[in-house]
Amino acid sequence: MSELPIDSSPFPQSPVTPESLEGDARLQFQCRKGIACWNACCSNIDIALTPVDIVRLKQRLGVASWEFLRDYTVPYEMEKDGIAGVKLKPVEGGTACRFMNPEGCSVYEDRPTACRYYPVALLSMRRQDEVVDRQYYAIVREDHCLGHQEPRTQTIDEYRAEQGVVAYDDLARGWRQLILKKKSSGPTIGKPSKRSLELFFMTCYDVDRFRSFVASESFGQMFELPDEELRDTLVDDYALLQFGYRFLRQVLFGEVSIPMRSDSVEQRRARVHEQRARLEREAAERLASEDDEGGAYVDI
């Protein structure tokens, strides 16, 4: 069965070692202040952000998610005509991370997942006959990085725990599963509509707009959530992300876990029927008016 990684290294010049490793594999690496390559990796960035990264950074900066997206990120296509990802925007007119300073990272406690993992690459995979994803790892070796020459050795799992990335992975698992599901489904679910792409982007990356959407009257008319669950979801960004993953699995893949109000479907059908009747009535009235005024006729 084929494996479907989020990240892979298909290019000959890729710095990613083409080998999938388990968490107990040994890693010789250390990044420390005073090493000759200090800040080199932050001088030329290509950092993809997870939904958790965006929440941590927007909370750190004290801005709304839409402000953070506008000022600090750029979108990119994960696949042609597919769902979007978000990357950290470098300094104006350059390639360096805007959070870099001579002392190191100015947002170190809330640094993105990719920064925590470096020089390890996460390969999230799911076989076509499986319903859960598996995590494998690869090693990134770039010419500028001298950390691989440091004498410290530990397992990848130990390194992940030390870098505080385990909690990040747990919180972003639902997002990765959505991406894997989309990639594994391929053309069987068809090309996503513009509306579904916009919905994915808002739900995963613009958590404050998604909160307004969930709190809206129109959402409440369609979905039936217990008051306590709704309240707990709205007051916590991370709980809202987890709810968002459920919401997307329901609206994009039909995996129902959020109860819908039984009358909402009938109400929507009634509105559509009323709208169509109104349009037909208006069209008939226009035709009658044109007939009365001696409008043009078309012979069939």
Order of alpha helices (4+ residues) and beta strands (2+ residues): beta-beta-alpha-alpha-beta-beta-beta-beta-alpha-beta-beta-beta-alpha-alpha-alpha-alpha-alpha-alpha-alpha-alpha
